[in-house]
C-alpha cells in the first residue's frame, strides 16, 4: 500500500501530531496553520490531511468546518478521536509564581479557562499547542505553554501542573480529509452534509429534519453556520448515522437536493460506535409496534 503524504497542524508535539501518529501507511507533514493544511490538500500538494473538527469542551473548530463548507471541495474519509490532557509547561528553573505569560492554541486555552483564570497572568494565542511549547523553549522570558506531555519532551520543558483542563473527559475528534473519493461503507458509518436554503422561511429547518425522521435516520449533530453573506443568513451542518451507499440515505439526500437551494456532501466515513443500520431497524421496529398498538385501539371504536 502506498504511503500517503498526510498533513497535520504542527510543529511536532501537537495533539494533531499524536493523532496522525495512530495512522498507518502515512508520511506526516507538519503545516503551520489549518488554512495552509486544507489548501495543500485541495491543490494536491498533500495526499490528505488530518484536521481537528470538534472538541468535547469547546465544540466545533471553526477554522476547520468553515474551510470545508466554504473554501474547498474536500471529502471526509475517516475520523480519529483522542483524549486531550493539557499541562502547564515551562523551562527548567521557572516556577509558577514567576510566570508573566501563558501561551497556547485558542482552543487549548479555552479548555482550561478556569485554571488559567486563577494564575492571573497574560494570555497569548499561538498557531498550535506545540508552537507554544517551541516559543517557550526558545525564549528567556518566564513564559509557560499549555500543551501535551509529548511537546514538553520534544522541547525540553517541565510540567508545572498536569491535567489542567476544566473537565476530565476532554477529547478531540479529528477527521482525515481528501479529494473526491468517498470511503467504502463499513456498517459503522457517519455522513456529513451542509444544507443551504433559498431563504429563511418559517418551518424550513423542520422540513429538513422531517426528511430524516421519516426515514428513521438518526442525527448525531446539527449546527448552524453563518454563510458570511449577511446577518441572519445561515446554513446547517448535519451529521447522521449511515452511508451514502445505503439506499435510505441516498433517497434522503436526493430528496433534500430536490427541495433546497443546495446540499454539499462532506463525506460518508467509518466511525466507532453503534451500527447505524441496527439503530434504524430498532427504531423502525418500535414504530411498527406503536402502529399495531394504535390500530388495536382504533379497532375497538364503536360503529
C-alpha positions as CSV (number, residue, x, y, z in Angstrom):
1,X,0.0,0.0,0.0
2,X,1.3,3.4,-1.0
3,X,2.5,5.8,1.8
4,X,0.3,8.9,1.8
5,X,1.7,12.4,2.5
6,X,-0.6,13.5,5.3
7,X,-0.7,17.0,6.6
8,X,-1.3,17.9,10.3
9,X,-1.2,21.0,12.4
10,X,2.4,21.3,13.5
11,X,5.0,21.5,14.7
12,X,5.8,18.1,16.2
13,X,4.3,17.5,19.6
14,X,0.9,18.9,18.8
15,X,-2.3,16.8,19.5
16,X,-2.7,16.6,15.7
17,X,0.8,15.0,15.7
18,X,-0.4,12.5,18.2
19,X,-3.5,11.7,16.2
20,X,-1.7,11.3,12.9
21,X,0.8,9.0,14.6
22,X,-2.0,6.5,15.1
23,X,-2.5,6.1,11.4
24,X,-0.8,3.5,9.2
25,X,0.9,4.0,5.8
26,X,1.3,7.8,6.1
27,X,4.2,10.2,5.8
28,X,3.3,13.0,8.3
29,X,3.9,16.6,7.1
30,X,3.7,19.4,9.6
31,X,1.7,22.5,8.5
32,X,1.8,26.0,10.0
33,X,-1.9,26.6,10.0
34,X,-5.2,24.8,9.3
35,X,-5.7,27.2,6.3
36,X,-2.4,26.1,4.8
37,X,-3.2,22.4,5.6
38,X,-6.6,22.4,3.8
39,X,-5.2,24.4,0.9
40,X,-2.3,22.0,0.4
41,X,-4.7,19.0,0.3
42,X,-7.0,20.9,-2.2
43,X,-4.2,21.8,-4.6
44,X,-2.7,18.2,-4.4
45,X,0.5,19.2,-2.6
46,X,-0.6,16.7,0.1
47,X,-2.5,13.4,-0.5
48,X,-4.7,14.0,2.6
49,X,-4.8,16.0,5.8
50,X,-5.8,15.4,9.4
51,X,-7.6,18.3,11.0
52,X,-9.4,18.9,14.4
53,X,-13.1,19.1,13.9
54,X,-14.7,19.1,17.3
55,X,-13.6,19.3,21.0
56,X,-15.7,17.9,23.9
57,X,-15.4,21.2,25.8
58,X,-15.2,23.9,23.2
59,X,-17.3,22.3,20.4
60,X,-16.6,22.8,16.7
61,X,-13.3,24.1,15.4
62,X,-14.4,27.0,13.3
63,X,-11.4,27.2,11.0
64,X,-11.9,23.5,10.0
65,X,-15.6,23.5,9.4
66,X,-15.6,26.8,7.6
67,X,-12.7,25.7,5.4
68,X,-14.7,22.5,4.5
69,X,-18.0,24.3,4.0
70,X,-17.0,27.4,2.1
71,X,-13.4,27.3,0.9
72,X,-12.6,23.8,-0.5
73,X,-14.2,20.8,-2.2
74,X,-12.8,18.1,0.1
75,X,-14.3,14.9,1.5
76,X,-14.0,13.4,5.0
77,X,-12.6,9.9,4.8
78,X,-12.5,8.8,8.4
79,X,-12.4,10.1,12.0
80,X,-10.0,9.7,14.9
81,X,-10.9,10.6,18.5
82,X,-8.1,11.0,21.1
83,X,-8.3,12.1,24.7
84,X,-6.8,15.5,25.4
85,X,-4.7,16.1,28.5
86,X,-3.3,19.6,28.9
87,X,-0.2,20.5,31.0
88,X,1.4,23.8,32.0
89,X,4.9,23.6,30.7
90,X,7.9,25.9,31.3
91,X,11.7,25.8,31.0
92,X,13.6,24.2,33.9
93,X,14.0,26.6,36.8
94,X,10.9,28.6,36.1
95,X,8.3,28.4,38.8
96,X,4.5,29.1,38.6
97,X,4.9,32.3,40.7
98,X,7.5,33.6,38.1
99,X,5.2,33.4,35.1
100,X,4.2,36.6,33.2
101,X,2.6,34.9,30.2
102,X,0.9,31.7,29.2
103,X,0.8,30.7,25.6
104,X,-1.2,28.2,23.6
105,X,-3.7,27.5,20.8
106,X,-7.0,29.3,21.2
107,X,-9.0,26.1,21.8
108,X,-6.5,24.7,24.3
109,X,-6.6,28.0,26.3
110,X,-10.4,27.8,26.3
111,X,-10.4,24.2,27.6
112,X,-8.5,25.2,30.7
113,X,-10.1,28.7,31.2
114,X,-10.9,28.1,34.9
115,X,-7.3,27.1,35.8
116,X,-5.7,29.9,33.9
117,X,-8.0,32.5,35.5
118,X,-6.5,31.6,38.9
119,X,-3.0,32.3,37.6
120,X,-3.8,35.9,36.7
121,X,-1.1,36.2,34.0
122,X,-1.2,37.5,30.4
123,X,-2.6,35.0,27.9
124,X,-1.2,34.8,24.3
125,X,-2.5,32.8,21.4
126,X,-0.3,30.7,19.1
127,X,-1.0,28.7,16.0
128,X,-0.9,25.3,17.9
129,X,-0.1,23.9,21.3
130,X,3.3,22.6,20.1
131,X,4.1,26.0,18.6
132,X,3.5,27.5,22.1
133,X,5.9,24.9,23.6
134,X,8.5,25.8,21.0
135,X,8.2,29.6,21.7
136,X,8.5,29.0,25.4
137,X,11.6,26.8,24.9
138,X,13.2,29.4,22.6
139,X,12.6,32.4,25.0
140,X,14.5,33.6,28.0
141,X,11.3,35.1,29.4
142,X,9.3,33.4,32.3
143,X,6.7,32.0,30.0
144,X,4.7,28.8,30.1
145,X,2.8,26.8,27.4
146,X,-0.4,24.8,27.6
147,X,0.5,21.7,25.6
148,X,0.9,18.0,25.7
149,X,3.4,15.9,27.6
150,X,4.9,14.9,24.2
151,X,5.5,18.6,23.4
152,X,7.2,19.0,26.7
153,X,9.5,16.1,26.0
154,X,10.4,17.3,22.5
155,X,11.2,20.9,23.6
156,X,12.9,20.2,26.9
157,X,10.1,21.7,29.1
158,X,9.0,20.6,32.6
159,X,5.4,20.4,33.9
160,X,4.5,23.0,36.4
161,X,1.0,21.5,36.6
162,X,-0.6,18.5,35.0
163,X,-4.1,17.8,33.7
164,X,-5.3,21.4,33.9
165,X,-8.2,21.0,31.6
166,X,-11.5,22.2,33.2
167,X,-13.3,18.8,32.5
168,X,-11.7,15.4,32.9
169,X,-13.4,13.8,29.9
170,X,-11.8,16.2,27.4
171,X,-11.3,14.7,23.9
172,X,-11.0,16.0,20.3
173,X,-12.4,14.5,17.2
174,X,-10.1,14.7,14.2
175,X,-11.1,13.9,10.6
176,X,-9.0,12.9,7.7
177,X,-9.9,14.8,4.5
178,X,-9.0,14.1,0.9
179,X,-10.2,14.9,-2.6
180,X,-13.3,13.3,-4.3
181,X,-13.0,9.6,-3.2
182,X,-15.7,8.5,-0.8
183,X,-14.7,5.9,1.8
184,X,-16.2,2.4,1.4
185,X,-19.1,1.6,3.7
186,X,-18.3,-0.5,6.8
187,X,-21.7,-0.7,8.6
188,X,-20.4,1.7,11.3
189,X,-20.5,5.0,9.3
190,X,-21.5,8.6,9.6
191,X,-22.4,11.1,6.8
192,X,-21.9,14.8,7.0
193,X,-23.7,17.3,4.7
194,X,-24.4,21.1,4.6
195,X,-27.8,22.3,3.7
196,X,-28.2,25.8,2.1
197,X,-31.6,27.4,1.8
198,X,-33.2,29.8,-0.8
199,X,-34.5,32.0,2.1
200,X,-35.2,32.0,5.8
201,X,-38.8,30.8,6.0
202,X,-40.9,29.6,8.9
203,X,-40.6,25.8,9.2
204,X,-37.7,25.5,6.8
205,X,-35.5,23.7,9.4
206,X,-38.4,21.5,10.4
207,X,-38.9,20.5,6.8
208,X,-35.2,19.5,6.5
209,X,-35.3,17.5,9.7
210,X,-38.6,15.8,8.8
211,X,-36.9,14.1,5.9
212,X,-34.5,12.3,8.2
213,X,-37.2,11.5,10.7
214,X,-39.5,10.0,8.0
215,X,-36.7,7.5,7.2
216,X,-35.6,6.7,10.7
217,X,-32.2,8.2,10.2
218,X,-30.6,9.2,13.5
219,X,-29.0,12.6,13.6
220,X,-25.8,12.9,15.6
221,X,-25.1,16.6,15.2
222,X,-26.9,19.7,13.9
223,X,-25.2,23.1,13.8
224,X,-26.0,26.4,12.1
225,X,-23.1,28.3,10.5
226,X,-23.3,31.9,9.1
227,X,-22.9,31.9,5.3
228,X,-20.9,35.1,5.5
229,X,-23.4,36.8,3.2
230,X,-25.0,38.9,5.9
231,X,-26.6,38.8,9.3
232,X,-29.2,36.1,9.7
233,X,-28.1,34.1,6.7
234,X,-27.3,30.6,7.9
235,X,-26.6,27.1,6.5
236,X,-27.0,23.9,8.5
237,X,-24.2,21.4,9.0
238,X,-25.8,18.0,9.7
239,X,-24.2,14.7,10.7
240,X,-26.2,11.5,10.8
241,X,-25.7,7.7,11.0
242,X,-25.4,5.8,7.8
243,X,-23.5,5.9,4.5
244,X,-24.4,7.3,1.1
245,X,-24.2,3.7,-0.2
246,X,-27.3,2.9,1.9
247,X,-30.5,3.3,-0.1
248,X,-32.3,5.1,2.6
249,X,-29.5,7.6,3.0
250,X,-29.2,8.2,-0.8
251,X,-33.0,8.7,-1.0
252,X,-32.9,11.2,1.8
253,X,-30.1,13.2,0.2
254,X,-31.8,13.2,-3.2
255,X,-35.0,14.5,-1.6
256,X,-33.1,17.3,0.2
257,X,-31.2,18.2,-3.0
258,X,-34.5,18.4,-4.9
259,X,-36.1,20.8,-2.4
260,X,-33.2,23.0,-1.2
261,X,-31.0,25.6,-2.9
262,X,-28.0,23.3,-2.5
263,X,-26.8,20.4,-0.5
264,X,-23.0,20.0,-0.1
265,X,-21.8,16.5,0.6
266,X,-18.8,16.4,3.0
267,X,-18.4,12.6,3.2
268,X,-19.5,9.2,4.4
269,X,-16.9,7.7,6.6
270,X,-16.3,5.0,9.2
271,X,-16.7,5.8,12.9
272,X,-16.7,3.8,16.1
273,X,-19.9,3.2,18.0
274,X,-23.3,1.7,17.4
275,X,-24.1,0.3,14.0
276,X,-26.3,2.8,12.2
277,X,-28.3,0.1,10.3
278,X,-29.1,-1.7,13.6
279,X,-30.2,1.5,15.2
280,X,-32.6,2.4,12.3
281,X,-34.0,-1.2,12.4
282,X,-34.6,-0.9,16.1
283,X,-36.4,2.5,15.6
284,X,-38.5,1.0,12.8
285,X,-39.5,-1.9,14.9
286,X,-40.6,0.4,17.7
287,X,-42.7,2.3,15.2
288,X,-44.3,-0.9,13.9
289,X,-45.1,-1.9,17.4
290,X,-46.7,1.6,18.0
291,X,-48.7,1.3,14.8
292,X,-50.0,-2.1,15.9
293,X,-50.9,-0.6,19.3
294,X,-52.9,2.3,17.9
295,X,-54.5,0.1,15.3
296,X,-55.8,-2.3,18.0
297,X,-57.2,0.6,20.0
298,X,-59.0,2.0,16.9
299,X,-60.4,-1.4,16.1
300,X,-62.5,-1.1,19.3
301,X,-64.2,2.1,18.3
302,X,-68.0,1.6,18.3
303,X,-69.7,1.8,14.9
